Amino acid sequence: MDHYQTEEKSVNDVFKELKLGVFKTSSGWCAAAWTLKGVSALALPQITKEKALKKLGGYLPKLPVTFWDQPLKTVPAFIQTETKKSLTGKRFKPVPIDLFFMTSFQQKVLTATAQIPWGQTHTYGWTALKAGSPRGFRAAGSALNHNPVSLLIPCHRVVASGSKLGGYGGGLDWKIKLLKLEKVSLHLLSDGSYKLS
């Protein structure tokens, strides 16, 4: 997939290029950071703009305080449109992504994850294999836990072996919600957890 930019940049370069904005969805406020090359981070919906921006900060490298003081920009329409589709369980189109602050392996894991079709799941082991590290399922899980654009690189579609859901950086409730929106069949267990049916 050629949507992912891997060029290394310094924090100073990022500070100059990275834009910041918020937008409203039916689930709450999303915050996004992007460069001219693509989306770099996208926060799951929050109750307020301020909470969305705070959540977004957890996905980005440490940036100068002045970065957060910059005026908010209008989030590009393609980011808003595809995010809103994701949040309502609709098929969304791949968007350009710029994950300049992630390692090569993390980027490979996210590239593999982006290839999982709507309404389907694969295991952490499959994702690690596709990223070139067949035994790196734990490292793949860690990379997915730090996915800065989880609504557009659908890591909710990656599950543990044995049909268990595994974790989700945005919280297991979000993973369950997103899988259900995509019509993935889940079974509620007696302990209150879910697994794939």
SULMO-V836497 format. One line per field, one symbol per residue. psi: psi as a letter, one per 20 degrees, with the letter a starting at -180 (. if undefined). burial: b if it has 24 or more other C-alpha atoms within 12 Angstrom, else e. A space follows every 50 residues. Layout:
BEGIN
psi=???
burial=???
END
This chain:
BEGIN
psi=pjippjppqrhggghhhpqprqqpriiapqqqpqahhaphqopqprhrgg hghgghhiiqrpqqhhgiiqqqrppqhhggghghggijjqpqqqqppnlh jqrggghgghgghiipqpjrqrrhggggghijnhjkhghghgghhjoilh hhnmiiiprrrkjqhbaphjqhggggghghhjkpoqpprhjirqrq.
burial=eebbbbeeeeeeebbeebbbbbbbbeeebbbbbbbeebbbbbbbbbeebe ebbbbbbbbbbeeeeebbeeeeeebbeebbbbbbbbbebebbbbbbbbbb bbeebbbbbbbbbbbbbbbbbbbbbbbbebbeeeebbbbbbbbbbbbbbb bbbbbbbbbbeeebbbbbbbeeebbbbbbbbbebebeeeeeeebbbe
END
